[in-house]
Amino acid sequence: MTGIHSAAKEYDVIVLGGGPAGENAASYAVAGSDRTAAIVERERLGGECSYWACIPSKALLRPGHVLSAARGLPGVEGRGPDVAAVLRRRDEFVHAHDGDHDDSSQLDWAKQEGIAVIRGAGRLTGERTVRIGEHEIRARRAVVLATGSRAAVPDIPGLREALPWTSRDATNLHEIPKRVVVIGGGVVACEATTWLSALGAEVTLLVRGNRLLSGVEPFAGERVAAALTERGVDIRFGTSPQRVRRPAAADHGEGRIHGGPVTVHAEGPGGETTVLADEIVVATGRTPNTDDIGLDTVGLDAGYVEVDDQLTVTGVPGEWLYAVGDINHRAALTHMGKYQARVCGDVIAARAEGRSLTGPRYRAGADHHAVPQVVFTDPEVAAVGLTADAARRAGHDIRTVELDIEVAGSALTRNNYRGRAALVLDNTTDTLLGATFVGPDIGEQLHAATIAVAGRVPLEALWHAVPAFPTVSEFWLRLLETDRSSLPSAV
């Protein structure tokens, strides 16, 4: 155990899990008070995002984006990536040192916040009690579950025995396999395929469905697929692995090739197909880290933990148990976990001080209708709110507007700029329900849409949000003009 008050037996708030969500929950719950908090973490303070997910993946993706932009500008030399330099920069961001990750900066943060850090696997043992090894601690007010999730490996014959890479290996790779098979068609699969191919790997992408990124508008996945194919990626839709064989499998450590060649036998539209590779990456979803945290001691089953909008766990009396982040299955994104944690911390603080819980700050609502996400492929995909199909299923009367991004700002950004934008509009309220953008660095354009969706800003008001010239954001004006010209009143 380490950290201030680490030998204490009682705290006001105990948080299981020291990722971004857990850190925020602890910080907000005790802010400006004399309440005490402890974070129990079995690995590294900072969690999956800091060392094995968002941060390293973006560090690996950015050089490819920059090179792509350079190749679109005459007079700017575009070279291939310096792989060693790219990996060194990634290591700086994840604080890699001697094959491990250094979380001392996060420990310094916890100390400054007055939050104790206890190393070890925390497990509920009953109401407000947590055991870490032989040490038991008690929460006076709240226990927050923030244990995150891990990569799921499907039960395919021979796959687990082949010791495949998961997202942790792919983001922390130390050598580039010449040939890689990636299984999956979602965000992790598409981003990993993007950086692996940019770093020189020959990638075959096996996708069970008929498109990439099924959670966003179809045109987004189509554009990503076209770009990957253009860069030499072999995408096989409607293809599912049936068995995997790797006779010389050997665990050489995180991010290193795990033995000899691997053979994947898959079933596709043309029958059985075989792919030979030097490494296989599994990107087929995640599973919550709740199977060994003692949920049964408070009457809950292992799996995702259901919460209300105040992040209080349902089915457990007393309003003392909370769950934030991936494990509540509301929106498995780092920024949404942090958002939930802020609400959760405020709720804990208000209850501790006997304050009213009325008001929007004490209820998480954005993860119902205004979840933003950026997929850092090339081109990037940025989306918030509902897709057109999701809006119709929810019973909304909608209209859509969609167009290519062709404005002065995009043309000046690079030659042959290719981008597309779409809005989902509510006919009843004349507000924005969702937005999807595809294009180079388009993620930087998303927050305007997020504000419009979360704030339910009327379209008439958006007409007065004037985009600066010449920026890419001028496409907002073109979308509004296209929508207005399509309305019957405009005829």
SEVEX-892736 format. One line per field, with one value per residue (C-alpha): residue number from 0; x, y, z; residue in one letter. Coordinates in pm, 1 decimal, always signed. Layout:
<recs>
n <- c(NUM, ...)
xx <- c(X, ...)
yy <- c(Y, ...)
zz <- c(Z, ...)
res <- c(A, ...)
</recs>
This chain:
<recs>
n <- c(0, 1, 2, 3, 4, 5, 6, 7, 8, 9, 10, 11, 12, 13, 14, 15, 16, 17, 18, 19, 20, 21, 22, 23, 24, 25, 26, 27, 28, 29, 30, 31, 32, 33, 34, 35, 36, 37, 38, 39, 40, 41, 42, 43, 44, 45, 46, 47, 48, 49, 50, 51, 52, 53, 54, 55, 56, 57, 58, 59, 60, 61, 62, 63, 64, 65, 66, 67, 68, 69, 70, 71, 72, 73, 74, 75, 76, 77, 78, 79, 80, 81, 82, 83, 84, 85, 86, 87, 88, 89, 90, 91, 92, 93, 94, 95, 96, 97, 98, 99, 100, 101, 102, 103, 104, 105, 106, 107, 108, 109, 110, 111, 112, 113, 114, 115, 116, 117, 118, 119, 120, 121, 122, 123, 124, 125, 126, 127, 128, 129, 130, 131, 132, 133, 134, 135, 136, 137, 138, 139, 140, 141, 142, 143, 144, 145, 146, 147, 148, 149, 150, 151, 152, 153, 154, 155, 156, 157, 158, 159, 160, 161, 162, 163, 164, 165, 166, 167, 168, 169, 170, 171, 172, 173, 174, 175, 176, 177, 178, 179, 180, 181, 182, 183, 184, 185, 186, 187, 188, 189, 190, 191, 192, 193, 194, 195, 196, 197, 198, 199, 200, 201, 202, 203, 204, 205, 206, 207, 208, 209, 210, 211, 212, 213, 214, 215, 216, 217, 218, 219, 220, 221, 222, 223, 224, 225, 226, 227, 228, 229, 230, 231, 232, 233, 234, 235, 236, 237, 238, 239, 240, 241, 242, 243, 244, 245, 246, 247, 248, 249, 250, 251, 252, 253, 254, 255, 256, 257, 258, 259, 260, 261, 262, 263, 264, 265, 266, 267, 268, 269, 270, 271, 272, 273, 274, 275, 276, 277, 278, 279, 280, 281, 282, 283, 284, 285, 286, 287, 288, 289, 290, 291, 292, 293, 294, 295, 296, 297, 298, 299, 300, 301, 302, 303, 304, 305, 306, 307, 308, 309, 310, 311, 312, 313, 314, 315, 316, 317, 318, 319, 320, 321, 322, 323, 324, 325, 326, 327, 328, 329, 330, 331, 332, 333, 334, 335, 336, 337, 338, 339, 340, 341, 342, 343, 344, 345, 346, 347, 348, 349, 350, 351, 352, 353, 354, 355, 356, 357, 358, 359, 360, 361, 362, 363, 364, 365, 366, 367, 368, 369, 370, 371, 372, 373, 374, 375, 376, 377, 378, 379, 380, 381, 382, 383, 384, 385, 386, 387, 388, 389, 390, 391, 392, 393, 394, 395, 396, 397, 398, 399, 400, 401, 402, 403, 404, 405, 406, 407, 408, 409, 410, 411, 412, 413, 414, 415, 416, 417, 418, 419, 420, 421, 422, 423, 424, 425, 426, 427, 428, 429, 430, 431, 432, 433, 434, 435, 436, 437, 438, 439, 440, 441, 442, 443, 444, 445, 446, 447, 448, 449, 450, 451, 452, 453, 454, 455, 456, 457, 458, 459, 460, 461, 462, 463, 464, 465, 466, 467, 468, 469, 470, 471, 472, 473, 474, 475, 476, 477, 478, 479, 480, 481, 482, 483, 484, 485, 486, 487, 488, 489, 490)
xx <- c(+0.0, +111.8, -14.3, -119.8, -341.4, -281.7, -284.6, -622.9, -916.0, -1195.5, -1256.6, -1557.2, -1529.1, -1360.6, -1316.3, -1235.2, -1036.2, -787.6, -857.1, -980.1, -1335.9, -1222.5, -985.3, -1257.0, -1514.1, -1275.7, -1167.5, -1519.6, -1654.9, -1409.9, -1340.0, -1341.7, -1416.7, -1249.1, -1383.4, -1130.9, -1106.4, -904.4, -850.4, -781.3, -593.6, -449.1, -234.8, -144.1, -309.1, -434.4, -596.2, -641.2, -673.1, -343.1, -122.2, -298.9, -581.4, -660.8, -323.6, -88.5, -326.5, -347.1, +30.0, +69.7, -195.7, -87.5, +235.3, +36.3, -215.3, +63.5, +227.6, -107.1, -156.9, +195.9, +139.1, -160.5, +40.3, +275.7, +608.9, +593.7, +805.0, +618.4, +845.9, +771.1, +752.1, +1058.9, +922.2, +1173.3, +1098.1, +723.5, +755.2, +982.1, +728.2, +451.7, +663.9, +699.7, +324.1, +264.7, +565.7, +716.0, +1028.9, +1213.7, +914.5, +666.8, +459.9, +549.3, +248.5, +444.9, +297.7, -52.2, +55.5, +180.1, -160.6, -339.0, -113.1, -185.0, -558.0, -533.6, -648.3, -497.3, -383.1, -393.4, -223.6, -401.5, -720.1, -1015.9, -1319.4, -1651.9, -1720.2, -2055.1, -2216.9, -1952.3, -1663.0, -1373.9, -1095.8, -750.7, -554.6, -556.8, -645.7, -1012.2, -1132.1, -1472.2, -1648.0, -1847.9, -2047.2, -1985.3, -1812.2, -1764.3, -1705.6, -1481.5, -1298.6, -1326.1, -1317.7, -1078.1, -1049.5, -1277.7, -1126.4, -1393.5, -1414.2, -1270.7, -1084.2, -710.9, -737.8, -648.0, -375.2, -226.0, -167.7, -314.5, -249.1, -526.6, -552.2, -288.1, -28.5, -128.8, -98.4, +226.1, +388.2, +769.0, +814.6, +611.7, +487.5, +527.8, +185.6, -104.0, -457.7, -699.3, -1031.5, -1311.6, -1470.2, -1521.6, -1323.3, -1027.1, -996.7, -1009.2, -765.1, -518.6, -538.1, -470.7, -148.3, -22.5, -54.0, +101.2, +398.1, +455.3, +254.4, +54.3, -288.6, -580.4, -898.9, -1161.2, -1505.1, -1801.9, -2056.2, -2091.7, -1945.0, -1700.9, -1801.1, -2159.5, -2242.3, -2222.9, -2383.7, -2306.5, -2120.0, -1859.7, -1758.4, -1764.6, -1515.8, -1283.9, -1298.7, -1222.0, -922.5, -782.8, -824.4, -650.5, -354.6, -331.1, -537.4, -719.3, -1070.2, -1282.6, -1644.3, -1883.5, -1587.4, -1564.0, -1262.9, -1345.0, -1017.0, -664.3, -337.9, -2.1, +229.9, +511.1, +309.9, +526.2, +464.6, +756.6, +597.6, +350.6, +369.8, +614.7, +539.6, +408.2, +591.5, +591.6, +348.8, -24.1, -279.2, -640.5, -905.6, -1215.8, -1553.1, -1643.3, -1877.4, -1671.3, -1641.5, -1342.8, -1037.2, -697.3, -478.1, -116.4, +30.4, +307.0, +62.3, -309.4, -493.6, -829.9, -1055.1, -1399.4, -1528.9, -1473.1, -1602.5, -1649.0, -1400.2, -1666.9, -1626.8, -1402.2, -1499.7, -1750.5, -2077.0, -2236.3, -2180.0, -2428.6, -2678.5, -2560.4, -2456.9, -2127.5, -2148.5, -2251.0, -2379.1, -2705.6, -2723.1, -2970.5, -2894.0, -2722.7, -2490.1, -2631.2, -2636.3, -2992.7, -3098.3, -2870.6, -3048.8, -2901.7, -2765.1, -2404.4, -2290.1, -2213.4, -2070.5, -1905.5, -1736.1, -1733.7, -1888.6, -2230.3, -2255.7, -2399.8, -2119.3, -1783.6, -1568.5, -1310.3, -1462.9, -1808.7, -1671.4, -1515.7, -1843.6, -2034.1, -1769.7, -1811.2, -2185.9, -2130.2, -1883.1, -2118.8, -2403.3, -2189.2, -2083.0, -2439.9, -2569.9, -2286.8, -2370.6, -2748.1, -2797.5, -3080.2, -3016.1, -3243.5, -3078.7, -2911.2, -2562.2, -2680.8, -2812.7, -2620.2, -2821.3, -2564.7, -2494.7, -2855.3, -2862.7, -2542.8, -2246.4, -1955.7, -1694.5, -1399.4, -1250.4, -892.9, -865.9, -754.4, -999.4, -1126.5, -1486.9, -1660.1, -2014.7, -2249.5, -2608.3, -2838.2, -2792.6, -3088.8, -3183.3, -3155.8, -3366.6, -3642.3, -3636.6, -3673.4, -3989.8, -3861.9, -4004.8, -3682.6, -3526.3, -3161.9, -2917.6, -2593.2, -2324.7, -1956.9, -1734.4, -1625.8, -1543.8, -1250.4, -1107.8, -1094.1, -941.2, -670.5, -601.2, -483.7, -532.0, -804.6, -963.5, -1232.6, -1492.0, -1862.8, -2106.3, -2458.1, -2713.8, -3020.6, -3288.8, -3605.8, -3903.3, -4108.5, -3858.2, -3640.3, -3328.8, -3027.7, -3052.8, -2725.0, -2429.3, -2165.0, -1855.1, -1583.7, -1261.5, -902.5, -871.8, -1251.0, -1260.5, -1175.9, -1511.0, -1721.8, -1764.3, -1983.4, -2223.5, -2203.2, -2305.1, -2594.6, -2720.5, -2670.6, -2815.3, -3101.4, -3017.6, -3288.4, -3175.0, -3289.4, -3031.4, -2757.8, -2799.6, -2644.0, -2339.8, -2128.3, -1831.5, -1503.6, -1363.2, -1166.5, -1199.0, -1327.7, -1611.9, -1781.7, -1942.6, -2191.4, -2329.8, -2355.3, -2549.0, -2796.5, -2835.5, -2897.9, -3157.7, -3336.6, -3350.0, -3508.7, -3795.2, -4139.8, -4159.0, -3848.5, -4014.1)
yy <- c(+0.0, +352.2, +709.2, +933.4, +779.8, +441.0, +266.4, +413.2, +179.7, +422.0, +682.8, +885.1, +758.7, +447.9, +411.1, +74.4, +152.2, +430.5, +512.7, +856.4, +786.9, +671.3, +963.4, +1214.8, +1053.4, +1069.2, +1425.2, +1566.8, +1379.2, +1544.8, +1877.5, +2177.8, +1967.8, +1775.5, +1444.9, +1170.2, +938.8, +636.4, +490.4, +117.6, +21.4, -315.9, -195.2, +164.9, +484.4, +646.0, +329.6, +175.6, +503.6, +645.8, +346.8, +103.0, +280.1, +641.5, +802.4, +554.1, +493.2, +864.9, +895.3, +617.2, +757.7, +1121.0, +1076.8, +904.9, +1190.5, +1446.7, +1258.0, +1228.5, +1604.5, +1672.0, +1457.0, +1675.7, +1996.8, +2074.6, +2201.8, +2000.2, +1687.6, +1378.2, +1097.4, +759.2, +740.0, +697.1, +397.6, +415.0, +784.8, +721.7, +450.6, +665.4, +946.4, +699.4, +574.7, +929.4, +968.9, +637.4, +684.6, +355.4, +262.6, -69.6, -250.2, -104.8, +210.1, +471.9, +625.3, +843.1, +1161.7, +1032.9, +947.9, +1304.9, +1427.9, +1209.3, +1337.7, +1698.8, +1622.9, +1457.9, +1122.8, +800.2, +537.3, +173.0, -80.4, -409.4, -579.1, -436.1, -651.7, -566.3, -774.5, -621.4, -285.5, -10.2, -250.6, -335.7, -589.4, -557.8, -869.4, -897.3, -531.1, -427.7, -70.2, +89.3, +379.5, +616.3, +749.6, +588.9, +320.0, +389.2, +106.5, +221.9, -96.0, -51.3, -325.2, -555.9, -687.8, -979.7, -1275.1, -1481.7, -1856.4, -1959.6, -2292.7, -2230.7, -1853.4, -1822.3, -2082.9, -1866.3, -1587.5, -1313.4, -946.9, -747.0, -369.7, -354.2, -519.0, -321.5, +16.5, -81.9, -261.9, -272.3, -437.6, -413.0, -748.9, -776.3, -937.8, -882.0, -1019.1, -791.3, -942.1, -688.0, -390.9, -141.8, +151.6, -42.2, -257.7, +41.8, +254.5, -31.9, -113.8, +252.5, +280.7, -69.0, -7.2, +340.1, +183.2, -62.4, -374.6, -566.9, -583.8, -815.1, -703.5, -972.3, -818.3, -1033.8, -773.9, -589.8, -253.4, -84.3, +124.4, +3.3, +245.1, +555.2, +662.5, +417.1, +670.8, +712.1, +345.9, +342.1, +628.8, +471.2, +140.2, +311.2, +493.0, +178.1, -17.0, +261.9, +221.5, -150.3, -298.8, -618.5, -586.8, -900.9, -835.4, -1109.3, -1314.8, -1491.8, -1685.0, -2051.1, -2178.7, -2055.4, -2247.6, -2132.7, -2422.1, -2205.1, -1966.6, -1804.0, -1506.2, -1270.3, -982.0, -703.9, -563.8, -822.7, -1090.0, -1391.7, -1672.9, -1810.1, -1756.2, -1786.7, -1934.1, -1816.3, -2028.4, -1819.5, -1854.6, -1583.3, -1511.4, -1737.4, -2021.6, -2102.8, -1882.1, -1902.4, -1611.7, -1652.6, -1379.0, -1299.2, -1169.4, -1161.9, -875.2, -938.3, -630.9, -780.2, -584.2, -559.6, -719.4, -546.4, -603.9, -702.5, -1078.8, -1063.9, -744.3, -900.3, -797.5, -1110.3, -979.4, -697.7, -905.9, -833.1, -1062.3, -1030.5, -839.3, -483.2, -285.5, -96.5, +258.4, +546.1, +893.0, +984.2, +687.4, +511.2, +134.2, +6.5, -290.2, -198.3, -9.1, +281.9, +502.4, +420.3, +222.5, +393.3, +278.6, +493.3, +427.2, +115.0, -114.2, +54.0, +6.0, +351.7, +487.8, +309.1, +613.2, +777.1, +1123.1, +986.6, +794.4, +1116.2, +1298.6, +1038.4, +1057.4, +1433.3, +1391.4, +1102.2, +1300.9, +1597.2, +1369.1, +1211.7, +1555.9, +1690.4, +1389.0, +1418.0, +1783.6, +1739.3, +1956.2, +1921.4, +1704.6, +1904.9, +2058.2, +1917.5, +1892.9, +1599.0, +1387.2, +1235.7, +1292.9, +1343.7, +971.1, +918.8, +1152.1, +1355.4, +1117.3, +1250.6, +1022.2, +1063.7, +769.0, +868.9, +685.9, +865.7, +1019.5, +1080.3, +1011.3, +1240.2, +1181.0, +1290.9, +1209.4, +985.1, +842.9, +869.6, +504.4, +537.9, +854.1, +684.4, +382.3, +620.9, +761.4, +1098.8, +1268.6, +1360.1, +1500.1, +1472.9, +1688.8, +1552.9, +1697.4, +1686.1, +1931.6, +2165.7, +2509.0, +2746.1, +2633.3, +2268.5, +2345.7, +2552.9, +2277.3, +2032.8, +1947.1, +1694.1, +1736.1, +1473.7, +1506.2, +1466.7, +1594.7, +1494.2, +1626.6, +1456.1, +1716.2, +1689.3, +1820.6, +1876.2, +2090.0, +2200.3, +2107.6, +1890.6, +1524.8, +1403.7, +1488.1, +1286.0, +1429.3, +1250.8, +1413.5, +1500.3, +1626.9, +1658.1, +1569.6, +1930.9, +2030.5, +1804.9, +2013.1, +2268.5, +1987.8, +1848.3, +2185.6, +2209.9, +1859.6, +1879.5, +2231.2, +2153.1, +2472.8, +2569.9, +2586.0, +2946.1, +3027.5, +2836.0, +3072.5, +3339.0, +3125.8, +3259.8, +3041.3, +3225.7, +3249.4, +3068.6, +2772.8, +2419.9, +2505.3, +2695.4, +2363.4, +2435.9, +2724.6, +2503.3, +2242.1, +2503.2, +2646.8, +2301.1, +2228.1, +2558.9, +2513.8, +2170.2, +2287.2, +2341.7, +2698.6, +2784.9, +2704.0)
zz <- c(+0.0, -67.4, -42.3, +245.2, +513.8, +346.8, +684.4, +779.6, +827.9, +744.6, +477.7, +372.5, +15.6, -123.4, -499.3, -656.1, -969.1, -1033.3, -1396.3, -1507.7, -1388.6, -1046.2, -1006.4, -1091.8, -862.3, -566.8, -640.7, -682.3, -379.0, -138.5, -311.4, -79.1, +229.3, +506.8, +374.5, +305.8, +6.4, -93.4, -440.6, -455.7, -773.6, -868.6, -1161.6, -1242.6, -1125.1, -1445.3, -1577.2, -1920.4, -2108.8, -1986.2, -2066.1, -2298.2, -2485.2, -2577.1, -2509.3, -2681.3, -2970.6, -3052.8, -3019.0, -3276.7, -3510.7, -3523.9, -3729.1, -4004.0, -4006.3, -4036.4, -4322.8, -4499.1, -4470.9, -4597.3, -4904.3, -4985.7, -4991.8, -5282.2, -5154.0, -4833.1, -4829.9, -4712.1, -4595.7, -4449.8, -4070.0, -3853.1, -3663.7, -3378.9, -3322.4, -3331.0, -3066.1, -2849.5, -2852.9, -2764.1, -2472.9, -2342.5, -2325.1, -2146.1, -1915.7, -2030.7, -1839.5, -1845.4, -1989.7, -1739.5, -1691.3, -1433.2, -1256.2, -1014.7, -1164.4, -1088.8, -735.2, -698.5, -814.0, -557.9, -281.1, -378.9, -375.5, -34.5, -173.6, -41.5, -292.8, -188.5, -414.3, -459.7, -574.9, -386.4, -317.8, -157.3, +153.8, +245.0, +301.0, +280.5, +342.6, +109.8, +153.2, -6.4, +74.9, +454.0, +500.2, +537.8, +513.1, +555.5, +384.8, +601.6, +308.3, -30.3, -230.4, -600.5, -846.5, -1132.3, -1229.0, -1605.6, -1866.9, -2048.7, -2402.5, -2480.0, -2665.7, -2844.4, -2793.8, -3132.3, -3144.6, -3110.8, -3072.0, -2705.8, -2741.3, -3019.5, -2762.9, -2982.5, -2933.1, -2768.6, -2766.0, -2491.5, -2714.2, -3021.7, -2849.6, -2676.8, -2967.8, -2966.4, -3303.8, -3622.6, -3754.8, -4131.2, -4173.1, -3933.3, -3916.4, -3729.2, -3619.3, -3578.7, -3748.3, -3467.2, -3333.6, -3193.0, -3505.3, -3739.9, -3541.1, -3494.7, -3864.7, -3943.8, -3742.6, -3821.5, -4194.0, -4158.0, -3976.7, -4259.0, -4173.6, -4432.1, -4270.6, -4338.3, -4163.0, -4098.2, -4041.1, -3947.9, -4065.0, -4394.2, -4289.6, -4057.2, -3755.9, -3737.3, -3456.3, -3678.4, -4004.9, -4289.4, -4503.2, -4227.6, -4229.0, -4607.1, -4627.1, -4372.7, -4558.9, -4890.2, -4739.5, -4578.7, -4901.7, -5091.1, -4853.8, -4920.8, -4636.8, -4735.3, -4587.1, -4593.9, -4502.1, -4398.3, -4278.9, -3943.4, -3808.7, -3749.6, -3607.2, -3546.2, -3549.8, -3414.2, -3331.7, -3198.2, -2977.9, -2709.6, -2482.7, -2542.5, -2352.5, -2414.0, -2764.4, -2894.0, -3153.0, -2967.4, -3140.4, -3491.9, -3779.6, -3716.9, -3955.3, -3943.8, -4111.9, -4177.0, -4341.9, -4590.1, -4880.8, -5109.2, -4860.6, -4641.9, -4667.2, -4502.4, -4390.9, -4283.0, -4064.0, -3818.3, -3556.0, -3489.7, -3319.7, -3151.2, -3138.2, -3081.3, -2784.1, -2411.6, -2093.0, -1753.6, -1472.0, -1220.5, -1187.4, -878.8, -693.2, -452.6, -615.0, -472.3, -117.4, -183.7, -378.9, -732.8, -1015.6, -1200.6, -1527.1, -1602.2, -1302.7, -1347.9, -1216.4, -1212.4, -1345.7, -1017.9, -1077.8, -771.2, -816.0, -842.0, -632.3, -340.3, -60.3, +128.6, -153.3, -69.8, -376.2, -708.6, -1042.3, -1310.4, -1642.0, -1855.2, -1595.3, -1602.0, -1981.1, -2047.8, -2267.8, -2270.5, -2345.4, -2121.9, -2143.8, -2060.9, -1764.5, -1637.4, -1696.6, -1495.6, -1223.0, -1192.5, -1147.7, -906.8, -697.2, -679.0, -569.3, -295.0, -174.1, -172.9, +17.6, +268.2, +330.6, +332.5, +24.5, -226.2, -531.8, -757.4, -1060.0, -1370.5, -1219.8, -1008.1, -1294.8, -1584.0, -1898.8, -2173.8, -2193.6, -2302.9, -2601.4, -2644.6, -2642.7, -2853.8, -3004.1, -3238.1, -3425.6, -3508.7, -3837.3, -4154.3, -4233.2, -3882.7, -3788.9, -3540.2, -3421.1, -3145.2, -3057.2, -3257.9, -3603.6, -3839.6, -3781.2, -3403.2, -3405.7, -3605.7, -3374.4, -3080.3, -3237.0, -3354.9, -3661.3, -3839.8, -4149.5, -4251.0, -4438.9, -4578.8, -4804.2, -4892.8, -4708.2, -4987.1, -4845.6, -4875.5, -4543.1, -4644.9, -4983.8, -4816.6, -4564.3, -4830.1, -5194.6, -5268.7, -4927.8, -4890.5, -4617.1, -4555.7, -4293.6, -4193.0, -3946.4, -3798.8, -3724.7, -3516.1, -3711.6, -3396.2, -3205.0, -3499.2, -3301.9, -3370.1, -3261.3, -3406.1, -3626.7, -3808.6, -3975.4, -4173.5, -4286.1, -4198.6, -3838.2, -3827.4, -3458.5, -3377.8, -3531.0, -3309.8, -2996.0, -3172.6, -3260.2, -2906.7, -2762.9, -3008.9, -2925.5, -2548.6, -2532.2, -2771.7, -2959.2, -3212.2, -3573.2, -3592.5, -3324.5, -3510.3, -3805.1, -3583.9, -3497.9, -3783.9, -3887.1, -3932.6, -4286.4, -4420.2, -4183.8, -4231.3, -3990.8, -4273.2, -4367.2, -4085.3, -4291.0, -4598.9, -4399.3, -4274.8, -4625.1, -4770.2, -4503.9, -4559.0, -4936.1, -4893.6, -4672.7, -4835.1, -4700.0, -4899.6, -5231.1)
res <- c(M, T, G, I, H, S, A, A, K, E, Y, D, V, I, V, L, G, G, G, P, A, G, E, N, A, A, S, Y, A, V, A, G, S, D, R, T, A, A, I, V, E, R, E, R, L, G, G, E, C, S, Y, W, A, C, I, P, S, K, A, L, L, R, P, G, H, V, L, S, A, A, R, G, L, P, G, V, E, G, R, G, P, D, V, A, A, V, L, R, R, R, D, E, F, V, H, A, H, D, G, D, H, D, D, S, S, Q, L, D, W, A, K, Q, E, G, I, A, V, I, R, G, A, G, R, L, T, G, E, R, T, V, R, I, G, E, H, E, I, R, A, R, R, A, V, V, L, A, T, G, S, R, A, A, V, P, D, I, P, G, L, R, E, A, L, P, W, T, S, R, D, A, T, N, L, H, E, I, P, K, R, V, V, V, I, G, G, G, V, V, A, C, E, A, T, T, W, L, S, A, L, G, A, E, V, T, L, L, V, R, G, N, R, L, L, S, G, V, E, P, F, A, G, E, R, V, A, A, A, L, T, E, R, G, V, D, I, R, F, G, T, S, P, Q, R, V, R, R, P, A, A, A, D, H, G, E, G, R, I, H, G, G, P, V, T, V, H, A, E, G, P, G, G, E, T, T, V, L, A, D, E, I, V, V, A, T, G, R, T, P, N, T, D, D, I, G, L, D, T, V, G, L, D, A, G, Y, V, E, V, D, D, Q, L, T, V, T, G, V, P, G, E, W, L, Y, A, V, G, D, I, N, H, R, A, A, L, T, H, M, G, K, Y, Q, A, R, V, C, G, D, V, I, A, A, R, A, E, G, R, S, L, T, G, P, R, Y, R, A, G, A, D, H, H, A, V, P, Q, V, V, F, T, D, P, E, V, A, A, V, G, L, T, A, D, A, A, R, R, A, G, H, D, I, R, T, V, E, L, D, I, E, V, A, G, S, A, L, T, R, N, N, Y, R, G, R, A, A, L, V, L, D, N, T, T, D, T, L, L, G, A, T, F, V, G, P, D, I, G, E, Q, L, H, A, A, T, I, A, V, A, G, R, V, P, L, E, A, L, W, H, A, V, P, A, F, P, T, V, S, E, F, W, L, R, L, L, E, T, D, R, S, S, L, P, S, A, V)
</recs>
